[in-house]
Amino acid sequence: MADAMEEYEKEAGCVPILHPEEIKPQSHYNHGYSENVSRKNHVDDYSTWDIVKATQYGIFERCRELVEAGFDVRQPDKENVTLLHWAAINNRIDLVKYYISKGAIVDQLGGDLNSTPLHWATRQGHLSMVVQLMKYGADPSLIDGEGCSCVHLAAQFGHTSIVAYLIAKGQDVDMMDQNGMTPLMWAAYRTHSVDPTRLLLTFNVSVNLGDKYHKNTALHWAVLAGNTTVISLLLDANANVDAQNIKVMLSPSFAQLSV
């Protein structure tokens, strides 16, 4: 198993691209702020804060003061991140409503991965924010800099409720990302728990689809990840144990991969 995985990692694009939390410890996606901490520790001293910090901590009064003084809510910061991104990642629904009322662009791209605020909210698992942004017209089918739409992000980060919401709102359960990965493939590879794989299976997902470049099925990805929980679910769903990708044939015993 280890040898097979090492061989995959040697080839560019052979495994899903690493995400910011794995390769960039200071990524935007780690900049979440606790509501309790923000209010308890900073209630008396936010009058000098800039609008980005005030947005991150959800200090509505300070943000409104700066906007009323002339700050353009569409103006990205030095990292090319907008206020709507910061509000979305920190689940500041009141600020999202306010910024959109002041002209913020709901699907503005920004940050390291050229993502929308909806991508950011999805990665963090903020269902209420996803719902709010989509009410304002945010498009969940847009792809980020890694080629993923929101349903792919929700599946790989294990945000089952968001997966369900996006599918209920019309996202294709078998949608392929730019690398040919479906939500089921991402869940099989990244989420070592019953859901969201179990949920996806209830939507009559195509269990035996292969990805675009390597023809890996969800079962291939689960085996590569050593994801025994998902392997069991896929077998119960009649996943094809004889499916072949470009290099690998699944062994019925799943004891090893023959490359």
Secondary structure, 3 states (H helix, E strand, C coil): CHHHHHHHHHCCCCCCCCCHHHHCCCCHHHCCCCHHHHHHHHCCCHHHCCHHHHHHCCCHHHHHHHHHCCCCCCCCCCCCCCHHHHHHHCCCHHHHHHHHHCCCCCCCCECCCCECHHHHHHHHCCHHHHHHHHHCCCCCCCCCCCCCCHHHHHHHCCCHHHHHHHHHCCCCCCCCCCCCCCHHHHHHHHCCCCCCHHHHHHCCCCCCCCCCCCCCCHHHHHHHCCCHHHHHHHHHCCCCCCCECCCCEECCCCCCEEC
